[in-house]
């Protein structure tokens, strides 16, 4: 009989302090340039993907996640890659993106290297569902490659007119036709995004453009366009390298834009910052990326989220970085309905598959790895059994220990994973009320199994 590796009790005792953090929100992959989109009762999160071994920008595909309560995120696959676009450089340079739904279709705007010119251009993929399958909508760049043509941001105004903004060290925009896959105007530059007052009177007397290049307080890249109470908001990475997040406002989508100030400081562990804000169920959230994930850095970046409130005059306040992130969930997880294993708030050591489609699972599971699902509502029902669906089982002595509130607590169920398919166990101690659920994976050396879903009965 193989013996299980031991996790020291002293180490478990320290875990509640370590596990309190919510940021970054995705732990299984690096997820730079977050682009959230609210659709009904769901927030979809479209991200880029830094490779685990990246020492420079090493990016091959784009990822999708979703949430209904802002604390647990469900992996929805890697629906789009450079292979989706035959005109793009294959296997690299899959940079920032943003997606939107219109008339039942999903449009995912990406920037990739246009091989015809050797510079990034803007492409668009289309699908009937957010998770795809996606296809290149026009078989060529929507905006052909040019210097600085990166970071698309799509916006549909109240009158139904769509717009596409993009740019690094310069910002451009164009109208979108209703089909969302063709431009409805010429490409136009956006002027006036610098904040000359920030230089002070001495610098104002000097050559402004030259000093902007030296001091870099203005627009850099990563535009994010929204509208609230008739006012247009343009958030963006500013200040050169390292970047901070700032914003400008306008009464007209065509400008002029008024500089409003800094939203966030330079990202922790990353020389770039990129994101944007959404309103979801009456609450406001600012997304961004940092380099704080395990083995993170400037080329291995992770999505983080902060909750904020607009000021009474409509201004976006300065938003400090936190480890807590979103503290109060919006709704709960129902453990009596199938819970996908790839739905989690936090994890250690785990990965998710790298497939397109709608079926996904957790992989790279080893002894001592774990995951946390927040705000699970057991109600007042007495549970009798817990079931889990697994595949690719490699260790017949492997188990999943289900615990509430902290890993050091006694498991309320221990499921033996001795075969593929559905494995189950009796619930030793019934749970009531709302709790965080931890799943601790135990076994011998090597990879244990892949994890598909779980449910209580």
Rosetta blueprint (number, residue, H / E / L):
1 X L
2 X L
3 X L
4 X L
5 X L
6 X L
7 X L
8 X L
9 X H
10 X H
11 X H
12 X H
13 X H
14 X H
15 X H
16 X H
17 X H
18 X H
19 X L
20 X L
21 X L
22 X L
23 X L
24 X L
25 X L
26 X L
27 X L
28 X L
29 X L
30 X E
31 X L
32 X L
33 X L
34 X L
35 X E
36 X E
37 X E
38 X E
39 X E
40 X L
41 X L
42 X E
43 X E
44 X E
45 X E
46 X E
47 X E
48 X L
49 X L
50 X E
51 X L
52 X L
53 X L
54 X L
55 X L
56 X L
57 X L
58 X L
59 X E
60 X L
61 X E
62 X E
63 X E
64 X E
65 X E
66 X E
67 X E
68 X L
69 X L
70 X L
71 X L
72 X L
73 X E
74 X E
75 X E
76 X L
77 X L
78 X L
79 X L
80 X E
81 X E
82 X H
83 X H
84 X H
85 X L
86 X L
87 X L
88 X E
89 X L
90 X L
91 X L
92 X L
93 X L
94 X L
95 X E
96 X E
97 X E
98 X E
99 X E
100 X E
101 X E
102 X E
103 X L
104 X L
105 X E
106 X E
107 X E
108 X E
109 X E
110 X E
111 X E
112 X E
113 X E
114 X E
115 X L
116 X L
117 X L
118 X L
119 X E
120 X E
121 X E
122 X E
123 X E
124 X E
125 X E
126 X E
127 X E
128 X L
129 X L
130 X L
131 X L
132 X L
133 X L
134 X L
135 X E
136 X E
137 X L
138 X L
139 X L
140 X L
141 X L
142 X L
143 X E
144 X L
145 X L
146 X L
147 X L
148 X L
149 X L
150 X L
151 X L
152 X L
153 X E
154 X E
155 X E
156 X E
157 X L
158 X L
159 X L
160 X L
161 X L
162 X E
163 X E
164 X E
165 X E
166 X E
167 X L
168 X L
169 X L
170 X L
171 X L
172 X E
173 X E
174 X E
175 X E
176 X E
177 X L
178 X L
179 X L
180 X L
181 X L
182 X L
183 X E
184 X L
185 X L
186 X L
187 X L
188 X E
189 X E
190 X L
191 X L
192 X L
193 X L
194 X L
195 X L
196 X H
197 X H
198 X H
199 X H
200 X L
201 X H
202 X H
203 X H
204 X H
205 X L
206 X L
207 X L
208 X H
209 X H
210 X H
211 X H
212 X H
213 X H
214 X H
215 X H
216 X L
217 X L
218 X L
219 X E
220 X E
221 X E
222 X E
223 X E
224 X E
225 X E
226 X E
227 X E
228 X E
229 X L
230 X L
231 X E
232 X E
233 X E
234 X E
235 X E
236 X E
237 X E
238 X E
239 X L
240 X L
241 X L
242 X L
243 X L
244 X E
245 X E
246 X E
247 X E
248 X E
249 X E
250 X E
251 X L
252 X L
253 X L
254 X L
255 X L
256 X L
257 X L
258 X E
259 X E
260 X E
261 X E
262 X E
263 X E
264 X E
265 X L
266 X L
267 X L
268 X L
269 X L
270 X L
271 X L
272 X L
273 X L
274 X L
275 X L
276 X E
277 X E
278 X E
279 X E
280 X E
281 X L
282 X L
283 X E
284 X E
285 X E
286 X E
287 X E
288 X E
289 X E
290 X E
291 X L
292 X L
293 X L
294 X L
295 X L
296 X L
297 X E
298 X L
299 X L
300 X E
301 X L
302 X E
303 X E
304 X E
305 X E
306 X E
307 X E
308 X E
309 X L
310 X L
311 X L
312 X L
313 X L
314 X L
315 X L
316 X L
317 X L
318 X L
319 X L
320 X L
321 X L
322 X L
323 X L
324 X L
325 X L
326 X L
327 X L
328 X L
329 X L
330 X L
331 X L
332 X L
333 X E
334 X E
335 X L
336 X L
337 X L
338 X L
339 X E
340 X E
341 X L
342 X L
343 X E
344 X E
345 X L
346 X E
347 X E
348 X E
349 X L
350 X L
351 X E
352 X E
353 X L
354 X L
355 X L
356 X L
357 X L
358 X L
359 X L
360 X L
361 X L
362 X E
363 X E
364 X L
365 X L
366 X L
367 X L
368 X L
369 X L
370 X E
371 X E
372 X E
373 X E
374 X E
375 X E
376 X E
377 X E
378 X L
379 X L
380 X L
381 X L
382 X L
383 X L
384 X L
385 X E
386 X E
387 X E
388 X E
389 X E
390 X E
391 X E
392 X L
393 X L
394 X L
395 X L
396 X L
397 X L
398 X E
399 X E
400 X E
401 X E
402 X E
403 X E
404 X E
405 X L
406 X L
407 X L
408 X L
409 X L
410 X L
411 X L
412 X L
413 X E
414 X E
415 X E
416 X E
417 X E
418 X L
419 X L
420 X L
421 X E
422 X E
423 X E
424 X E
425 X E
426 X E
427 X L
428 X L
429 X L
430 X L
431 X L
432 X L
433 X L
434 X E
435 X E
436 X E
437 X E
438 X E
439 X E
440 X E
441 X E
442 X E
443 X L
444 X L
445 X L
446 X L
447 X L
448 X L
449 X L
450 X E
451 X E
452 X E
453 X E
454 X E
455 X E
456 X E
457 X L
